[in-house]
Amino acid sequence: MRGNGLVTKRLTKQTILTKFQVNGIMKKLINYFSEKQKTLFLIDSIGAFMTAFSLFVIVRQFNAYVGIPKNELTLLSVIAVCFSTYSAACFLFLKRGLTPFIKFIGIANLIYCALTIGLLMKYSHSLTILGTTYFLIEIVIILGLSYVELRVATRNKEK
């Protein structure tokens, strides 16, 4: 029992340390992008394009190994293209007043994650480990980006 307690304490200390590291990184990202909001649109645009490309060109071709039908993958890739276009347009054409546009894409990204989770639940009977892994990684990345976008929008609204 005593040995188990030591392991638990070590894991707890590691978990706390990891949380502090993640919080520190997120704070730095939020500070950075609060000053360089247009760059946030560029990153969002590139990320959405990469998602669209990987879903339509790669994952769709191997949908038997993923477990989600091609038409659903096509839908997700079309949405990603729309997000990429929106963010690219914001990056290229907006000069000021970026906060509502950042907030919009942050919320849109959350909705995309909810849609993806819904599809994962709908196709849970046919979803493979590869498919689950791919989509969970994508969701975590998009949630992180969305968190930064919404925090930047909130911070800049307060200024």
One Martini backbone bead per residue (centre of mass of N, CA, C, O) as a GRO file, in nm:
protein
  159
    1MET     BB    1   0.057   0.063  -0.020
    2ARG     BB    2   0.291   0.259   0.006
    3GLY     BB    3   0.384   0.244  -0.291
    4ASN     BB    4   0.120   0.355  -0.414
    5GLY     BB    5   0.137   0.637  -0.284
    6LEU     BB    6   0.395   0.730  -0.430
    7VAL     BB    7   0.286   0.710  -0.715
    8THR     BB    8   0.053   0.906  -0.677
    9LYS     BB    9   0.225   1.152  -0.599
   10ARG     BB   10   0.389   1.166  -0.859
   11LEU     BB   11   0.150   1.197  -1.054
   12THR     BB   12   0.046   1.454  -0.927
   13LYS     BB   13   0.298   1.626  -0.974
   14GLN     BB   14   0.302   1.588  -1.279
   15THR     BB   15   0.023   1.702  -1.336
   16ILE     BB   16   0.073   1.981  -1.220
   17LEU     BB   17   0.314   2.052  -1.397
   18THR     BB   18   0.166   2.023  -1.665
   19LYS     BB   19  -0.049   2.239  -1.614
   20PHE     BB   20   0.152   2.473  -1.587
   21GLN     BB   21   0.275   2.446  -1.865
   22VAL     BB   22   0.016   2.478  -2.030
   23ASN     BB   23  -0.071   2.749  -1.912
   24GLY     BB   24   0.185   2.901  -2.000
   25ILE     BB   25   0.155   2.857  -2.302
   26MET     BB   26  -0.127   2.980  -2.334
   27LYS     BB   27  -0.054   3.262  -2.232
   28LYS     BB   28   0.156   3.320  -2.450
   29LEU     BB   29  -0.033   3.289  -2.690
   30ILE     BB   30  -0.239   3.503  -2.609
   31ASN     BB   31  -0.043   3.738  -2.597
   32TYR     BB   32   0.061   3.720  -2.884
   33PHE     BB   33  -0.228   3.724  -3.037
   34SER     BB   34  -0.321   3.999  -2.924
   35GLU     BB   35  -0.097   4.146  -3.108
   36LYS     BB   36  -0.137   3.906  -3.356
   37GLN     BB   37  -0.425   3.849  -3.504
   38LYS     BB   38  -0.371   3.783  -3.801
   39THR     BB   39  -0.204   3.527  -3.745
   40LEU     BB   40  -0.444   3.361  -3.644
   41PHE     BB   41  -0.580   3.343  -3.922
   42LEU     BB   42  -0.351   3.200  -4.067
   43ILE     BB   43  -0.346   2.946  -3.892
   44ASP     BB   44  -0.639   2.867  -3.935
   45SER     BB   45  -0.626   2.841  -4.242
   46ILE     BB   46  -0.407   2.625  -4.260
   47GLY     BB   47  -0.546   2.415  -4.077
   48ALA     BB   48  -0.807   2.387  -4.246
   49PHE     BB   49  -0.666   2.298  -4.502
   50MET     BB   50  -0.534   2.044  -4.384
   51THR     BB   51  -0.797   1.910  -4.311
   52ALA     BB   52  -0.926   1.902  -4.589
   53PHE     BB   53  -0.704   1.745  -4.728
   54SER     BB   54  -0.693   1.494  -4.545
   55LEU     BB   55  -0.992   1.415  -4.576
   56PHE     BB   56  -1.019   1.413  -4.896
   57VAL     BB   57  -0.741   1.270  -4.990
   58ILE     BB   58  -0.685   1.054  -4.759
   59VAL     BB   59  -0.915   0.947  -4.571
   60ARG     BB   60  -1.124   0.890  -4.798
   61GLN     BB   61  -0.946   0.659  -4.936
   62PHE     BB   62  -0.943   0.514  -4.620
   63ASN     BB   63  -1.234   0.462  -4.487
   64ALA     BB   64  -1.210   0.158  -4.404
   65TYR     BB   65  -0.983   0.245  -4.175
   66VAL     BB   66  -1.191   0.445  -4.018
   67GLY     BB   67  -1.542   0.432  -4.039
   68ILE     BB   68  -1.626   0.665  -4.236
   69PRO     BB   69  -1.799   0.793  -4.465
   70LYS     BB   70  -1.741   0.981  -4.743
   71ASN     BB   71  -1.971   1.194  -4.715
   72GLU     BB   72  -1.878   1.289  -4.430
   73LEU     BB   73  -1.589   1.370  -4.510
   74THR     BB   74  -1.677   1.578  -4.718
   75LEU     BB   75  -1.828   1.763  -4.528
   76LEU     BB   76  -1.587   1.833  -4.346
   77SER     BB   77  -1.410   1.949  -4.579
   78VAL     BB   78  -1.598   2.179  -4.665
   79ILE     BB   79  -1.598   2.325  -4.398
   80ALA     BB   80  -1.289   2.369  -4.391
   81VAL     BB   81  -1.280   2.544  -4.646
   82CYS     BB   82  -1.455   2.771  -4.535
   83PHE     BB   83  -1.269   2.841  -4.297
   84SER     BB   84  -1.018   2.901  -4.464
   85THR     BB   85  -1.139   3.131  -4.631
   86TYR     BB   86  -1.222   3.314  -4.402
   87SER     BB   87  -0.940   3.346  -4.268
   88ALA     BB   88  -0.795   3.451  -4.520
   89ALA     BB   89  -0.971   3.702  -4.559
   90CYS     BB   90  -0.907   3.828  -4.287
   91PHE     BB   91  -0.602   3.844  -4.327
   92LEU     BB   92  -0.608   4.016  -4.603
   93PHE     BB   93  -0.856   4.252  -4.541
   94LEU     BB   94  -0.820   4.317  -4.252
   95LYS     BB   95  -0.728   4.589  -4.025
   96ARG     BB   96  -0.973   4.618  -3.816
   97GLY     BB   97  -1.185   4.479  -3.599
   98LEU     BB   98  -1.124   4.153  -3.525
   99THR     BB   99  -1.279   4.029  -3.283
  100PRO     BB  100  -1.550   3.918  -3.410
  101PHE     BB  101  -1.399   3.725  -3.610
  102ILE     BB  102  -1.257   3.555  -3.400
  103LYS     BB  103  -1.505   3.463  -3.247
  104PHE     BB  104  -1.646   3.322  -3.481
  105ILE     BB  105  -1.422   3.103  -3.540
  106GLY     BB  106  -1.420   2.986  -3.256
  107ILE     BB  107  -1.716   2.888  -3.261
  108ALA     BB  108  -1.702   2.726  -3.523
  109ASN     BB  109  -1.493   2.523  -3.415
  110LEU     BB  110  -1.676   2.409  -3.193
  111ILE     BB  111  -1.894   2.304  -3.385
  112TYR     BB  112  -1.712   2.114  -3.540
  113CYS     BB  113  -1.646   1.936  -3.297
  114ALA     BB  114  -1.938   1.852  -3.238
  115LEU     BB  115  -1.985   1.719  -3.511
  116THR     BB  116  -1.758   1.513  -3.488
  117ILE     BB  117  -1.860   1.376  -3.233
  118GLY     BB  118  -2.130   1.292  -3.355
  119LEU     BB  119  -2.002   1.106  -3.572
  120LEU     BB  120  -1.857   0.920  -3.375
  121MET     BB  121  -2.119   0.819  -3.247
  122LYS     BB  122  -2.274   0.724  -3.501
  123TYR     BB  123  -1.992   0.543  -3.591
  124SER     BB  124  -1.897   0.350  -3.354
  125HIS     BB  125  -1.947   0.066  -3.491
  126SER     BB  126  -1.716   0.141  -3.739
  127LEU     BB  127  -1.494   0.249  -3.585
  128THR     BB  128  -1.162   0.289  -3.565
  129ILE     BB  129  -0.869   0.345  -3.418
  130LEU     BB  130  -0.762   0.533  -3.633
  131GLY     BB  131  -1.010   0.717  -3.649
  132THR     BB  132  -1.023   0.800  -3.356
  133THR     BB  133  -0.742   0.920  -3.338
  134TYR     BB  134  -0.762   1.133  -3.555
  135PHE     BB  135  -1.013   1.289  -3.437
  136LEU     BB  136  -0.901   1.347  -3.152
  137ILE     BB  137  -0.662   1.513  -3.242
  138GLU     BB  138  -0.819   1.724  -3.397
  139ILE     BB  139  -0.993   1.821  -3.162
  140VAL     BB  140  -0.769   1.915  -2.972
  141ILE     BB  141  -0.648   2.126  -3.161
  142ILE     BB  142  -0.908   2.294  -3.210
  143LEU     BB  143  -0.968   2.356  -2.914
  144GLY     BB  144  -0.707   2.513  -2.864
  145LEU     BB  145  -0.755   2.728  -3.078
  146SER     BB  146  -1.030   2.824  -2.975
  147TYR     BB  147  -0.938   2.915  -2.702
  148VAL     BB  148  -0.747   3.132  -2.800
  149GLU     BB  149  -0.950   3.294  -2.967
  150LEU     BB  150  -1.150   3.360  -2.732
  151ARG     BB  151  -0.942   3.496  -2.546
  152VAL     BB  152  -0.856   3.716  -2.741
  153ALA     BB  153  -1.136   3.838  -2.780
  154THR     BB  154  -1.182   3.905  -2.481
  155ARG     BB  155  -0.931   4.079  -2.432
  156ASN     BB  156  -0.989   4.291  -2.667
  157LYS     BB  157  -1.266   4.383  -2.557
  158GLU     BB  158  -1.150   4.504  -2.280
  159LYS     BB  159  -0.965   4.743  -2.414
   0.00000   0.00000   0.00000
